[in-house]
Amino acid sequence: MSFTKARLALAGALVAAALSACVVAPAPGYYGGGVVVAAAPPPVQYEAVGVAPAPGYLWVGGSWFWAGGRYVWHPGFWQAPRAGYHWVAHGWVRGPGGWREAPGHWVRG
């Protein structure tokens, strides 16, 4: 085996070893189909709603999300309508063990 081929083989082995050390795991708190938090979310923040970018667009209000072990505000945005669907807003529901995140989503009907 030539010196160049040996160097390429060694480089390939090092890259394979480095990539095998990568671990993909869900973020803490996302087990069981949703985030459950002991503390209640903060009050909803006031947002000035501007003019829709096109007729029929829906304003999706901002909401608190759980990220990095704390509540983080995501501002609202304009969403294109979906024929035959209505929007259910993001929110938090109190239940056993704390507050469960209920992501916003489109529902048929």
VOBA-1610 file (N, C-alpha, C; in pm, whole numbers, padded with zeros to 5 digits, always signed):
BEGIN
Met+00085-00117+00000Met+00000+00000+00000Met+00090+00124+00000Ser+00057+00219-00083Ser+00140+00340-00092Ser+00113+00431+00027Phe+00204+00526+00048Phe+00193+00621+00159Phe+00064+00703+00149Thr+00025+00747+00029Thr-00096+00827+00009Thr-00221+00746+00043Lys-00224+00619-00001Lys-00339+00535+00029Lys-00351+00510+00179Ala-00237+00494+00246Ala-00237+00472+00391Ala-00290+00596+00463Arg-00249+00714+00416Arg-00298+00839+00477Arg-00448+00855+00456Leu-00496+00822+00337Leu-00641+00829+00311Leu-00718+00731+00398Ala-00666+00610+00414Ala-00732+00510+00498Ala-00735+00557+00643Leu-00625+00614+00693Leu-00620+00666+00829Leu-00717+00782+00847Ala-00722+00874+00750Ala-00815+00987+00758Ala-00959+00938+00759Gly-00990+00839+00675Gly-01125+00784+00673Gly-01162+00719+00805Ala-01068+00648+00866Ala-01093+00585+00996Ala-01115+00690+01105Leu-01037+00798+01102Leu-01054+00905+01201Leu-01189+00974+01186Val-01232+01001+01063Val-01362+01063+01039Val-01474+00971+01086Ala-01464+00842+01056Ala-01566+00745+01099Ala-01573+00740+01251Ala-01458+00742+01319Ala-01455+00739+01465Ala-01518+00866+01523Ala-01487+00980+01462Ala-01543+01106+01511Ala-01694+01109+01495Leu-01744+01064+01380Leu-01888+01065+01356Leu-01961+00964+01443Ser-01898+00855+01478Ser-01964+00755+01562Ser-01981+00805+01705Ala-01909+00910+01743Ala-01921+00966+01877Ala-02040+01061+01888Cys-02106+01095+01778Cys-02221+01185+01781Cys-02340+01113+01844Val-02409+01181+01933Val-02528+01124+01997Val-02645+01217+01969Val-02753+01159+01922Val-02875+01237+01900Val-02975+01192+02004Ala-03018+01285+02089Ala-03112+01253+02196Ala-03214+01366+02207Pro-03338+01335+02245Pro-03437+01441+02261Pro-03398+01534+02375Ala-03439+01658+02364Ala-03411+01756+02468Ala-03485+01717+02596Pro-03430+01748+02712Pro-03498+01716+02837Pro-03638+01776+02841Gly-03732+01700+02892Gly-03869+01750+02906Gly-03959+01714+02790Tyr-03909+01651+02686Tyr-03991+01620+02570Tyr-04028+01472+02565Tyr-04030+01406+02676Tyr-04065+01265+02681Tyr-04214+01250+02701Gly-04274+01147+02645Gly-04414+01118+02668Gly-04510+01206+02591Gly-04468+01264+02480Gly-04560+01336+02394Gly-04584+01481+02429Gly-04503+01541+02513Gly-04521+01682+02541Gly-04441+01726+02662Val-04428+01855+02675Val-04353+01913+02786Val-04446+01926+02906Val-04396+01887+03023Val-04468+01909+03149Val-04376+01990+03238Val-04427+02103+03288Val-04348+02196+03367Val-04419+02219+03500Ala-04343+02224+03611Ala-04402+02243+03743Ala-04458+02384+03759Ala-04389+02485+03707Ala-04431+02625+03725Ala-04528+02668+03615Ala-04626+02748+03652Ala-04722+02801+03555Ala-04651+02895+03457Pro-04700+02902+03334Pro-04638+02996+03239Pro-04667+03140+03279Pro-04579+03232+03240Pro-04604+03375+03267Pro-04727+03423+03190Pro-04779+03540+03225Pro-04892+03595+03150Pro-04854+03620+03004Val-04952+03612+02917Val-04930+03637+02774Val-04884+03781+02757Gln-04786+03803+02671Gln-04734+03937+02646Gln-04822+04009+02544Tyr-04832+04140+02559Tyr-04905+04222+02463Tyr-04826+04229+02334Glu-04896+04216+02221Glu-04833+04230+02091Glu-04916+04323+02004Ala-04850+04416+01940Ala-04919+04502+01844Ala-04931+04424+01714Val-05053+04407+01668Val-05078+04331+01545Val-05087+04430+01430Gly-05001+04413+01332Gly-05001+04501+01216Gly-05104+04459+01113Val-05081+04500+00993Val-05171+04470+00882Val-05133+04336+00820Ala-05232+04255+00788Ala-05207+04123+00728Ala-05134+04140+00594Pro-05045+04047+00562Pro-04970+04057+00436Pro-05057+04033+00313Ala-05173+03969+00331Ala-05265+03942+00221Ala-05404+03918+00280Pro-05508+03939+00203Pro-05644+03915+00253Pro-05662+03770+00300Gly-05732+03754+00412Gly-05763+03622+00463Gly-05659+03563+00557Tyr-05543+03627+00568Tyr-05440+03572+00657Tyr-05486+03576+00802Leu-05438+03481+00881Leu-05476+03466+01020Leu-05359+03506+01110Trp-05389+03585+01214Trp-05285+03620+01309Trp-05275+03508+01412Val-05157+03449+01425Val-05131+03348+01527Val-05056+03419+01638Gly-05123+03441+01750Gly-05065+03516+01861Gly-04944+03447+01920Gly-04856+03527+01978Gly-04736+03473+02041Gly-04771+03387+02162Ser-04675+03309+02206Ser-04700+03220+02318Ser-04568+03184+02387Trp-04581+03136+02508Trp-04467+03088+02583Trp-04438+02944+02545Phe-04313+02914+02516Phe-04267+02778+02488Phe-04164+02743+02595Trp-04141+02616+02615Trp-04041+02571+02711Trp-03915+02535+02635Ala-03805+02603+02665Ala-03679+02577+02596Ala-03563+02607+02691Gly-03467+02520+02695Gly-03350+02542+02778Gly-03379+02550+02926Gly-03484+02481+02972Gly-03517+02480+03114Gly-03589+02604+03162Arg-03648+02680+03069Arg-03722+02802+03109Arg-03826+02836+03003Tyr-03918+02924+03040Tyr-04017+02973+02943Tyr-03951+03076+02853Val-03979+03064+02724Val-03926+03157+02624Val-04042+03205+02538Trp-04054+03336+02521Trp-04162+03394+02442Trp-04131+03384+02293His-04227+03330+02217His-04218+03329+02071His-04323+03428+02021Pro-04282+03531+01949Pro-04377+03632+01903Pro-04476+03575+01800Gly-04590+03644+01788Gly-04691+03603+01692Gly-04647+03627+01548Phe-04727+03571+01455Phe-04694+03583+01314Phe-04821+03565+01231Trp-04816+03610+01108Trp-04927+03592+01015Trp-04914+03456+00947Gln-05025+03387+00936Gln-05028+03253+00877Gln-05127+03251+00761Ala-05086+03190+00650Ala-05177+03174+00536Ala-05291+03081+00577Pro-05412+03110+00532Pro-05525+03024+00569Pro-05517+02887+00504Arg-05582+02790+00566Arg-05593+02654+00508Arg-05742+02626+00492Ala-05782+02610+00371Ala-05924+02585+00342Ala-05972+02461+00414Gly-06088+02474+00482Gly-06147+02361+00552Gly-06088+02334+00689Tyr-06000+02422+00740Tyr-05937+02403+00870Tyr-05955+02528+00955His-05943+02511+01087His-05936+02627+01176His-05816+02608+01270Trp-05764+02719+01319Trp-05643+02718+01400Trp-05679+02705+01548Val-05611+02614+01618Val-05622+02601+01763Val-05492+02657+01820Ala-05504+02759+01904Ala-05387+02832+01954Ala-05302+02747+02049His-05174+02777+02052His-05079+02717+02146His-05118+02760+02287Gly-05100+02673+02382Gly-05131+02709+02520Gly-05075+02609+02618Trp-05114+02624+02743Trp-05069+02537+02850Trp-05192+02491+02928Val-05194+02362+02964Val-05307+02303+03036Val-05255+02247+03168Arg-05321+02287+03278Arg-05280+02236+03409Arg-05331+02095+03426Gly-05244+02008+03474Gly-05282+01868+03494Gly-05196+01805+03601Pro-05205+01673+03613Pro-05124+01604+03713Pro-04975+01626+03688Gly-04904+01667+03789Gly-04759+01685+03777Gly-04717+01821+03726Gly-04811+01907+03689Gly-04772+02040+03643Gly-04849+02087+03522Trp-04783+02169+03443Trp-04843+02230+03325Trp-04794+02159+03200Arg-04887+02116+03114Arg-04853+02045+02991Arg-04870+02140+02872Glu-04767+02142+02786Glu-04770+02225+02666Glu-04866+02164+02564Ala-04952+02249+02509Ala-05046+02207+02404Ala-05013+02289+02279Pro-04931+02234+02188Pro-04888+02310+02070Pro-05004+02354+01982Gly-04989+02470+01920Gly-05089+02517+01825Gly-05091+02427+01703His-05211+02414+01643His-05223+02324+01528His-05351+02354+01449Trp-05352+02305+01326Trp-05468+02317+01240Trp-05560+02197+01264Val-05693+02222+01267Val-05792+02115+01284Val-05892+02125+01168Arg-05921+02012+01109Arg-06018+02008+00999Arg-06158+02039+01052Gly-06230+02118+00973Gly-06369+02145+01010Gly-06399+02283+01055
//
